[in-house]
Amino acid sequence: MDRESKIKNLISQMSLEEKVSQLLYTSPAIERLGIPEYNWWNECLHGVARAGVATVFPQAIAMAATFNVELIQQVADAISTEARAKHNEAIKQGNRRQYWGLTFWTPNINIFRDPRWGRGQETYGEDPYLTSKIGCAFVRGLQGNDPENLKTAACAKHYAVHSGPEKDRHSFNATVTRKDLHETYLPAFKALVEEGVESVMGAYNRTLDEPCCGSFFLLKEILREKWGFKGHVVSDCWAIQDFHLHHKVTKSPEESAALALKAGCDLNCGCTYPMLTVSYKQGLVNDEHINTALERLLRTRFKLGMFDPPGKGKYGKLDRKIINCDKHKKLALKTAHESIVLLKNDNNLLPLDERPIKLDVVGPAAANPQVLFGNYFGIAANFVTILEGIAQKAKNMYGINFEYRQGCLMYSDNSKGVLFAGNQGGTVQFFELKTDEVSIAVMGLDGAIEGEEGDAIASDSNGDRNAIELPQWQINYLKSIRANGKRIILVLTGGSPIAFPDDLVDAVIFAWYPGELGGQSVADIIFGDVVPSGKLPVTFPVSTAQLPPFDDYSMKGRTYRYMTEKPLYPFGFGLSYTTFKFDDIALSVNSISAGGKVKISVSVSNTGKRAADEVVQIYITRDGRKEDEPLSSLRGFCRVSIPAGKSKKAEIELPSSAFETINEKGESVLLPGSYTIIAADAAPVPVSLEKGAAAPVTAKITVS
């Protein structure tokens, strides 16, 4: 009997109550039919989470900063390997509880449209194209290369137009134009559906008046009919009860359950779907609605081998030896290396060498393990804080006089505390400071300041930030150090843009939440064992005042594509310990039409003294663009390794769809005319060159 026949046969033998029980994330066993108990809720945002020891990779936003699709697929493959091993071991012990399964509710491919959003750290940044590429790579790594025998099941979330504010997520209505919807918020979801993602999670909010988990427009018209999605849809947790409790679009749990099921939400994370038995008796749903959802869920379980004997199947032999193994630790370190962004390096202060120096490490993030993890994380068997990483490097450098003071607090002012060598009346006193002294100030954010509703316990707004500025007490401490003549290397941790006075410091490293070996990765960058190569996947505004209202979902004034004011640091930006020069750009054709392709060849020279990686970024802008069209759009990128003093050619092929414009109806159209292709190492905004980006090269192409 083939798989589809088995599914229909199982369903034909179930009672109504048994069918409904299988539509809940806590699906009980039906022993007479050989259906085992299963909990669908599992997490692996940047490593298997909440299920004991696992390799903790850098946070999702840091993965995006690598601009390295192949690397992120390797990361996801390692995560799914550990997930399979954990699941196999758990089944041997009869453990079928939450977080030990194979259906993972990741990746989060929402667009990080506003830097105040606490969950932006879970995303791959502000750009639809980068998000699509990194997201698809993650899906391939999680699910494997056999769509009929999944390694694990990935889930594209949160569909759709979901990006804060956290405090309003259960009730707000995201009002967007059809243009913004199809140009910004939906492309990554479409890309992951085309990649074959097994699951899609509906968001808490309403979009264009319909609750996302009960939206016929999103779930039926677009997802199923237009995109041809064949997998299953899961609600965000307890989102369906929001229909009647907060959105007020239904009057009762049975009405909410019926609306979600008929719209195409197959699985309920929550407690509303048991009311489907009442919905059925009231005529609100029928057998076809219930059976269709159940077929989709059982199909996923069959693809994952859940009806195979234990230890059998393609992945049945993976065991605990692979969990948090040395190979995966090295991969976590490599990912952290490639994610770290060098924002500033005046007078080539970095990297530090072994010359005699007095080195002070200060700041509330230096010895804080929380800054390694972000949110949705597992627990590594060992982890390295930034202080520990620096100390490990410095231990054999006998010319370095190395000291540590926390100096200031992470979450609040400490004007009465001892800041450094002494304190009188809140005034910091330094003793015998020399001009050859350097402070490494490790500051920024951690998971208590930004995160999901209810998790970020030090957040000033339910997980979000009301302001994107570095906390004032951290700035005050930097000023105190500066006033005493020290050179400052500022290491910032966090999962979102931070506005800070960069004139106070000599060098700036943005470390994100770098994972279990984050301290080692930061130290490797500081002391030059690794050349920084990360690029910002988000724009860093100068201040909160540059941002539109948080609850305005229009893209006007947001991200590098629509922001007309100069940012602090642009999207795609990141310095190196060497210098690069874009020599020229050549196109395979001078004109392109629907169905055509153009191959772009970019020559890049390493004009410095260190071998290093550069990320070549291809942006397109339509000459004579309308005001509501993007200033430019990322349409391709590749990472190239170039020896010192050498040149390399990067080749990127673009299809004609890369030149399409979304009109006011939300339709993709290929408008004839002249377009500019820009090859650069940061978004083409004026501040890019001021901050030290290489001068871009451009070419014209005609679309006919």
RAQUI-V436350 format. One record per residue. N is the residue number from 0. RES is the residue in three letters. SS is DSSP state (~ for helix, > for strand, _ for the rest). PHI is phi in whole degrees, -180 to 180 (none if undefined). Layout:
N;RES;SS;PHI + N;RES;SS;PHI
This chain:
0;MET;_;none + 1;ASP;_;-74 + 2;ARG;~;-60 + 3;GLU;~;-64 + 4;SER;~;-67 + 5;LYS;~;-62 + 6;ILE;~;-63 + 7;LYS;~;-66 + 8;ASN;~;-66 + 9;LEU;~;-62 + 10;ILE;~;-63 + 11;SER;~;-64 + 12;GLN;_;-97 + 13;MET;_;-93 + 14;SER;_;-80 + 15;LEU;~;-57 + 16;GLU;~;-64 + 17;GLU;~;-67 + 18;LYS;~;-60 + 19;VAL;~;-62 + 20;SER;~;-62 + 21;GLN;_;-83 + 22;LEU;_;-94 + 23;LEU;>;-102 + 24;TYR;_;-62 + 25;THR;>;-98 + 26;SER;>;-89 + 27;PRO;_;-75 + 28;ALA;_;-71 + 29;ILE;>;-120 + 30;GLU;~;-63 + 31;ARG;~;-67 + 32;LEU;~;-106 + 33;GLY;_;73 + 34;ILE;>;-96 + 35;PRO;_;-78 + 36;GLU;_;-60 + 37;TYR;>;-151 + 38;ASN;>;-110 + 39;TRP;_;-77 + 40;TRP;_;-88 + 41;ASN;>;-142 + 42;GLU;>;-129 + 43;CYS;_;-157 + 44;LEU;_;-55 + 45;HIS;_;-144 + 46;GLY;_;133 + 47;VAL;_;-59 + 48;ALA;>;-113 + 49;ARG;_;66 + 50;ALA;_;-136 + 51;GLY;_;80 + 52;VAL;>;-71 + 53;ALA;_;-158 + 54;THR;_;-70 + 55;VAL;_;-102 + 56;PHE;_;-84 + 57;PRO;_;-58 + 58;GLN;_;-57 + 59;ALA;~;-54 + 60;ILE;~;-62 + 61;ALA;~;-70 + 62;MET;~;-59 + 63;ALA;~;-62 + 64;ALA;~;-67 + 65;THR;_;-74 + 66;PHE;_;48 + 67;ASN;_;-128 + 68;VAL;~;-63 + 69;GLU;~;-63 + 70;LEU;~;-63 + 71;ILE;~;-69 + 72;GLN;~;-64 + 73;GLN;~;-62 + 74;VAL;~;-61 + 75;ALA;~;-65 + 76;ASP;~;-64 + 77;ALA;~;-65 + 78;ILE;~;-63 + 79;SER;~;-68 + 80;THR;~;-64 + 81;GLU;~;-65 + 82;ALA;~;-64 + 83;ARG;~;-64 + 84;ALA;~;-62 + 85;LYS;~;-62 + 86;HIS;~;-63 + 87;ASN;~;-60 + 88;GLU;~;-66 + 89;ALA;~;-64 + 90;ILE;~;-63 + 91;LYS;~;-58 + 92;GLN;_;-94 + 93;GLY;_;75 + 94;ASN;_;-94 + 95;ARG;_;-118 + 96;ARG;_;-80 + 97;GLN;_;-56 + 98;TYR;_;81 + 99;TRP;_;-114 + 100;GLY;_;-96 + 101;LEU;_;-125 + 102;THR;>;-102 + 103;PHE;>;-109 + 104;TRP;_;-90 + 105;THR;_;-159 + 106;PRO;_;-93 + 107;ASN;>;-89 + 108;ILE;_;-111 + 109;ASN;_;-64 + 110;ILE;_;-85 + 111;PHE;_;-80 + 112;ARG;_;-81 + 113;ASP;_;-136 + 114;PRO;_;-68 + 115;ARG;_;-79 + 116;TRP;_;-68 + 117;GLY;~;-66 + 118;ARG;~;-93 + 119;GLY;~;-58 + 120;GLN;~;-60 + 121;GLU;~;-80 + 122;THR;_;-96 + 123;TYR;_;-105 + 124;GLY;_;103 + 125;GLU;_;-95 + 126;ASP;_;-103 + 127;PRO;~;-62 + 128;TYR;~;-71 + 129;LEU;~;-61 + 130;THR;~;-59 + 131;SER;~;-63 + 132;LYS;~;-67 + 133;ILE;~;-69 + 134;GLY;~;-63 + 135;CYS;~;-63 + 136;ALA;~;-61 + 137;PHE;~;-66 + 138;VAL;~;-63 + 139;ARG;~;-60 + 140;GLY;~;-67 + 141;LEU;~;-73 + 142;GLN;~;-91 + 143;GLY;_;83 + 144;ASN;_;-103 + 145;ASP;_;-124 + 146;PRO;_;-65 + 147;GLU;_;-94 + 148;ASN;_;-136 + 149;LEU;_;-70 + 150;LYS;_;-72 + 151;THR;_;-142 + 152;ALA;>;-109 + 153;ALA;_;-91 + 154;CYS;>;-142 + 155;ALA;>;-86 + 156;LYS;>;-138 + 157;HIS;>;-106 + 158;TYR;>;-87 + 159;ALA;_;-152 + 160;VAL;_;57 + 161;HIS;_;-121 + 162;SER;_;-167 + 163;GLY;_;86 + 164;PRO;_;-68 + 165;GLU;~;-61 + 166;LYS;~;-66 + 167;ASP;~;-111 + 168;ARG;_;-65 + 169;HIS;_;-84 + 170;SER;_;-137 + 171;PHE;_;-78 + 172;ASN;>;-113 + 173;ALA;>;-80 + 174;THR;_;-96 + 175;VAL;_;-134 + 176;THR;_;-76 + 177;ARG;~;-62 + 178;LYS;~;-64 + 179;ASP;~;-62 + 180;LEU;~;-58 + 181;HIS;~;-87 + 182;GLU;~;-90 + 183;THR;~;-119 + 184;TYR;~;-85 + 185;LEU;_;-104 + 186;PRO;~;-55 + 187;ALA;~;-67 + 188;PHE;~;-64 + 189;LYS;~;-61 + 190;ALA;~;-63 + 191;LEU;~;-71 + 192;VAL;~;-63 + 193;GLU;~;-64 + 194;GLU;~;-73 + 195;GLY;_;102 + 196;VAL;_;-56 + 197;GLU;_;-78 + 198;SER;>;-142 + 199;VAL;>;-131 + 200;MET;>;-104 + 201;GLY;>;-76 + 202;ALA;_;-86 + 203;TYR;_;-69 + 204;ASN;_;-73 + 205;ARG;>;-88 + 206;THR;>;-128 + 207;LEU;_;51 + 208;ASP;_;84 + 209;GLU;>;-101 + 210;PRO;>;-63 + 211;CYS;~;-59 + 212;CYS;~;-80 + 213;GLY;~;-138 + 214;SER;_;-96 + 215;PHE;~;-66 + 216;PHE;~;-65 + 217;LEU;~;-75 + 218;LEU;~;-84 + 219;LYS;~;-97 + 220;GLU;~;-63 + 221;ILE;~;-90 + 222;LEU;~;-65 + 223;ARG;~;-83 + 224;GLU;~;-82 + 225;LYS;~;-77 + 226;TRP;_;-94 + 227;GLY;_;73 + 228;PHE;_;-65 + 229;LYS;_;-112 + 230;GLY;_;-82 + 231;HIS;>;-112 + 232;VAL;>;-111 + 233;VAL;>;-120 + 234;SER;>;-78 + 235;ASP;_;-67 + 236;CYS;_;-72 + 237;TRP;_;68 + 238;ALA;_;-71 + 239;ILE;_;-71 + 240;GLN;_;-70 + 241;ASP;~;-64 + 242;PHE;~;-55 + 243;HIS;~;-97 + 244;LEU;~;-81 + 245;HIS;~;-126 + 246;HIS;~;-75 + 247;LYS;_;61 + 248;VAL;_;-95 + 249;THR;_;-132 + 250;LYS;_;-111 + 251;SER;_;-156 + 252;PRO;~;-59 + 253;GLU;~;-68 + 254;GLU;~;-70 + 255;SER;~;-63 + 256;ALA;~;-61 + 257;ALA;~;-66 + 258;LEU;~;-61 + 259;ALA;~;-63 + 260;LEU;~;-64 + 261;LYS;~;-69 + 262;ALA;~;-74 + 263;GLY;_;119 + 264;CYS;_;-87 + 265;ASP;_;-87 + 266;LEU;>;-126 + 267;ASN;>;-105 + 268;CYS;_;-84 + 269;GLY;_;150 + 270;CYS;_;-136 + 271;THR;_;-94 + 272;TYR;~;-65 + 273;PRO;~;-56 + 274;MET;~;-74 + 275;LEU;~;-63 + 276;THR;~;-65 + 277;VAL;~;-71 + 278;SER;~;-56 + 279;TYR;~;-64 + 280;LYS;~;-67 + 281;GLN;_;-87 + 282;GLY;_;80 + 283;LEU;_;-81 + 284;VAL;_;-136 + 285;ASN;_;-128 + 286;ASP;~;-61 + 287;GLU;~;-63 + 288;HIS;~;-60 + 289;ILE;~;-69 + 290;ASN;~;-66 + 291;THR;~;-62 + 292;ALA;~;-63 + 293;LEU;~;-67 + 294;GLU;~;-59 + 295;ARG;~;-63 + 296;LEU;~;-70 + 297;LEU;~;-65 + 298;ARG;~;-61 + 299;THR;~;-62 + 300;ARG;~;-66 + 301;PHE;~;-66 + 302;LYS;~;-60 + 303;LEU;_;-86 + 304;GLY;_;77 + 305;MET;_;-74 + 306;PHE;_;-107 + 307;ASP;_;-82 + 308;PRO;_;-61 + 309;PRO;_;-55 + 310;GLY;_;86 + 311;LYS;_;-98 + 312;GLY;_;86 + 313;LYS;_;-63 + 314;TYR;_;-120 + 315;GLY;_;-71 + 316;LYS;_;-92 + 317;LEU;_;-64 + 318;ASP;_;-134 + 319;ARG;~;-64 + 320;LYS;~;-62 + 321;ILE;~;-83 + 322;ILE;_;-74 + 323;ASN;_;55 + 324;CYS;_;-76 + 325;ASP;~;-60 + 326;LYS;~;-60 + 327;HIS;~;-73 + 328;LYS;~;-62 + 329;LYS;~;-63 + 330;LEU;~;-67 + 331;ALA;~;-63 + 332;LEU;~;-67 + 333;LYS;~;-61 + 334;THR;~;-64 + 335;ALA;~;-63 + 336;HIS;~;-54 + 337;GLU;~;-77 + 338;SER;~;-90 + 339;ILE;_;-67 + 340;VAL;>;-110 + 341;LEU;>;-88 + 342;LEU;>;-93 + 343;LYS;>;-153 + 344;ASN;>;-157 + 345;ASP;~;-63 + 346;ASN;~;55 + 347;ASN;~;52 + 348;LEU;_;-57 + 349;LEU;_;-98 + 350;PRO;_;-81 + 351;LEU;_;-75 + 352;ASP;_;-124 + 353;GLU;_;-91 + 354;ARG;_;-63 + 355;PRO;_;-55 + 356;ILE;>;-160 + 357;LYS;>;-99 + 358;LEU;>;-114 + 359;ASP;>;-109 + 360;VAL;>;-105 + 361;VAL;>;-135 + 362;GLY;_;110 + 363;PRO;_;-75 + 364;ALA;_;-99 + 365;ALA;_;-63 + 366;ALA;_;-108 + 367;ASN;_;-97 + 368;PRO;~;-66 + 369;GLN;~;-60 + 370;VAL;~;-74 + 371;LEU;~;-84 + 372;PHE;_;-106 + 373;GLY;_;71 + 374;ASN;_;-128 + 375;TYR;_;50 + 376;PHE;_;-122 + 377;GLY;_;-91 + 378;ILE;>;-120 + 379;ALA;_;-79 + 380;ALA;_;-64 + 381;ASN;_;-143 + 382;PHE;_;-141 + 383;VAL;_;-121 + 384;THR;_;-72 + 385;ILE;~;-65 + 386;LEU;~;-60 + 387;GLU;~;-63 + 388;GLY;~;-63 + 389;ILE;~;-67 + 390;ALA;~;-63 + 391;GLN;~;-61 + 392;LYS;~;-69 + 393;ALA;~;-79 + 394;LYS;_;-64 + 395;ASN;_;-105 + 396;MET;_;-103 + 397;TYR;_;-76 + 398;GLY;_;-90 + 399;ILE;>;-98 + 400;ASN;>;-94 + 401;PHE;>;-113 + 402;GLU;>;-135 + 403;TYR;>;-135 + 404;ARG;>;-139 + 405;GLN;_;-65 + 406;GLY;_;84 + 407;CYS;_;-150 + 408;LEU;_;-90 + 409;MET;_;-79 + 410;TYR;_;-107 + 411;SER;_;-158 + 412;ASP;_;-69 + 413;ASN;_;-136 + 414;SER;_;-62 + 415;LYS;_;-100 + 416;GLY;_;-88 + 417;VAL;_;-79 + 418;LEU;_;-86 + 419;PHE;_;-151 + 420;ALA;_;-74 + 421;GLY;>;-172 + 422;ASN;>;-152 + 423;GLN;>;-134 + 424;GLY;_;63 + 425;GLY;_;84 + 426;THR;>;-96 + 427;VAL;>;-77 + 428;GLN;>;-117 + 429;PHE;_;-113 + 430;PHE;_;-119 + 431;GLU;_;53 + 432;LEU;_;-80 + 433;LYS;_;-111 + 434;THR;_;-73 + 435;ASP;_;-91 + 436;GLU;>;-90 + 437;VAL;>;-131 + 438;SER;>;-106 + 439;ILE;>;-98 + 440;ALA;>;-97 + 441;VAL;>;-104 + 442;MET;>;-137 + 443;GLY;>;122 + 444;LEU;_;-126 + 445;ASP;_;-142 + 446;GLY;_;-68 + 447;ALA;_;-82 + 448;ILE;_;-93 + 449;GLU;_;-134 + 450;GLY;_;166 + 451;GLU;_;-83 + 452;GLU;_;-49 + 453;GLY;_;90 + 454;ASP;_;-92 + 455;ALA;_;-83 + 456;ILE;_;-73 + 457;ALA;_;-107 + 458;SER;_;-67 + 459;ASP;_;-92 + 460;SER;>;-159 + 461;ASN;_;56 + 462;GLY;_;110 + 463;ASP;>;-88 + 464;ARG;_;-112 + 465;ASN;_;-74 + 466;ALA;_;-138 + 467;ILE;_;-96 + 468;GLU;>;-69 + 469;LEU;_;-56 + 470;PRO;_;-49 + 471;GLN;~;-61 + 472;TRP;~;-69 + 473;GLN;~;-71 + 474;ILE;~;-62 + 475;ASN;~;-60 + 476;TYR;~;-68 + 477;LEU;~;-59 + 478;LYS;~;-62 + 479;SER;~;-63 + 480;ILE;~;-65 + 481;ARG;~;-63 + 482;ALA;~;-63 + 483;ASN;_;-102 + 484;GLY;_;84 + 485;LYS;_;-87 + 486;ARG;>;-82 + 487;ILE;>;-125 + 488;ILE;>;-102 + 489;LEU;>;-96 + 490;VAL;>;-105 + 491;LEU;>;-105 + 492;THR;>;-110 + 493;GLY;_;150 + 494;GLY;_;-115 + 495;SER;_;-152 + 496;PRO;_;-59 + 497;ILE;_;-124 + 498;ALA;>;-88 + 499;PHE;_;-150 + 500;PRO;_;-78 + 501;ASP;~;-72 + 502;ASP;~;-74 + 503;LEU;~;-80 + 504;VAL;_;-130 + 505;ASP;_;-95 + 506;ALA;>;-144 + 507;VAL;>;-135 + 508;ILE;>;-117 + 509;PHE;>;-102 + 510;ALA;>;-99 + 511;TRP;>;60 + 512;TYR;_;-108 + 513;PRO;_;-87 + 514;GLY;_;90 + 515;GLU;_;-63 + 516;LEU;_;-108 + 517;GLY;~;-60 + 518;GLY;~;-64 + 519;GLN;~;-66 + 520;SER;~;-65 + 521;VAL;~;-64 + 522;ALA;~;-64 + 523;ASP;~;-60 + 524;ILE;~;-72 + 525;ILE;~;-60 + 526;PHE;_;-96 + 527;GLY;_;83 + 528;ASP;_;-68 + 529;VAL;_;-131 + 530;VAL;_;-88 + 531;PRO;_;-63 + 532;SER;_;-146 + 533;GLY;_;-69 + 534;LYS;_;-130 + 535;LEU;_;-68 + 536;PRO;_;-89 + 537;VAL;_;-142 + 538;THR;_;-77 + 539;PHE;>;-101 + 540;PRO;_;-67 + 541;VAL;_;-69 + 542;SER;_;-161 + 543;THR;~;-62 + 544;ALA;~;-62 + 545;GLN;~;-77 + 546;LEU;_;-90 + 547;PRO;_;-66 + 548;PRO;_;-55 + 549;PHE;_;-58 + 550;ASP;_;-90 + 551;ASP;_;-95 + 552;TYR;_;-91 + 553;SER;_;-65 + 554;MET;_;-85 + 555;LYS;_;-58 + 556;GLY;_;81 + 557;ARG;_;-113 + 558;THR;~;61 + 559;TYR;~;-61 + 560;ARG;~;-77 + 561;TYR;~;-132 + 562;MET;_;-82 + 563;THR;_;-96 + 564;GLU;_;-81 + 565;LYS;_;-73 + 566;PRO;_;-83 + 567;LEU;_;-70 + 568;TYR;>;-140 + 569;PRO;_;-86 + 570;PHE;_;-53 + 571;GLY;_;83 + 572;PHE;_;-83 + 573;GLY;_;178 + 574;LEU;>;-87 + 575;SER;_;-135 + 576;TYR;_;-90 + 577;THR;_;-128 + 578;THR;_;-125 + 579;PHE;>;-122 + 580;LYS;>;-134 + 581;PHE;>;-84 + 582;ASP;>;-81 + 583;ASP;>;-161 + 584;ILE;>;-138 + 585;ALA;>;-135 + 586;LEU;>;-112 + 587;SER;_;-73 + 588;VAL;_;-139 + 589;ASN;_;-98 + 590;SER;>;-143 + 591;ILE;>;-146 + 592;SER;_;-133 + 593;ALA;_;-53 + 594;GLY;_;88 + 595;GLY;_;-88 + 596;LYS;>;-140 + 597;VAL;>;-133 + 598;LYS;>;-98 + 599;ILE;>;-105 + 600;SER;>;-114 + 601;VAL;>;-122 + 602;SER;>;-95 + 603;VAL;>;-126 + 604;SER;>;-112 + 605;ASN;>;-91 + 606;THR;_;-95 + 607;GLY;_;-106 + 608;LYS;_;-112 + 609;ARG;_;-124 + 610;ALA;_;-64 + 611;ALA;>;-162 + 612;ASP;>;-97 + 613;GLU;>;-126 + 614;VAL;>;-103 + 615;VAL;>;-85 + 616;GLN;>;-116 + 617;ILE;>;-110 + 618;TYR;>;-113 + 619;ILE;>;-126 + 620;THR;>;-133 + 621;ARG;>;-88 + 622;ASP;_;-63 + 623;GLY;_;75 + 624;ARG;_;-57 + 625;LYS;_;-77 + 626;GLU;_;-62 + 627;ASP;_;-91 + 628;GLU;_;-95 + 629;PRO;_;-60 + 630;LEU;_;-61 + 631;SER;_;-162 + 632;SER;>;-138 + 633;LEU;>;-65 + 634;ARG;>;-130 + 635;GLY;>;-174 + 636;PHE;>;-162 + 637;CYS;>;-156 + 638;ARG;>;-98 + 639;VAL;>;-125 + 640;SER;>;-100 + 641;ILE;>;-127 + 642;PRO;_;-65 + 643;ALA;_;-58 + 644;GLY;_;76 + 645;LYS;_;-112 + 646;SER;>;-125 + 647;LYS;>;-141 + 648;LYS;>;-103 + 649;ALA;>;-104 + 650;GLU;>;-118 + 651;ILE;>;-132 + 652;GLU;>;-103 + 653;LEU;>;-116 + 654;PRO;>;-81 + 655;SER;~;-61 + 656;SER;~;-63 + 657;ALA;~;-66 + 658;PHE;~;-102 + 659;GLU;_;-72 + 660;THR;>;-116 + 661;ILE;>;-93 + 662;ASN;_;-88 + 663;GLU;_;-68 + 664;LYS;_;-88 + 665;GLY;_;85 + 666;GLU;_;-97 + 667;SER;>;-84 + 668;VAL;>;-131 + 669;LEU;_;-102 + 670;LEU;_;-84 + 671;PRO;_;-69 + 672;GLY;>;139 + 673;SER;>;-95 + 674;TYR;>;-130 + 675;THR;>;-108 + 676;ILE;>;-101 + 677;ILE;>;-118 + 678;ALA;>;-105 + 679;ALA;>;-154 + 680;ASP;_;-114 + 681;ALA;_;-167 + 682;ALA;_;-57 + 683;PRO;_;-77 + 684;VAL;_;-119 + 685;PRO;_;-53 + 686;VAL;~;-70 + 687;SER;~;-56 + 688;LEU;~;-69 + 689;GLU;~;-61 + 690;LYS;~;-84 + 691;GLY;_;114 + 692;ALA;_;-68 + 693;ALA;_;-72 + 694;ALA;_;-66 + 695;PRO;_;-74 + 696;VAL;>;-120 + 697;THR;>;-132 + 698;ALA;>;-148 + 699;LYS;>;-102 + 700;ILE;>;-141 + 701;THR;>;-104 + 702;VAL;>;-101 + 703;SER;_;-122
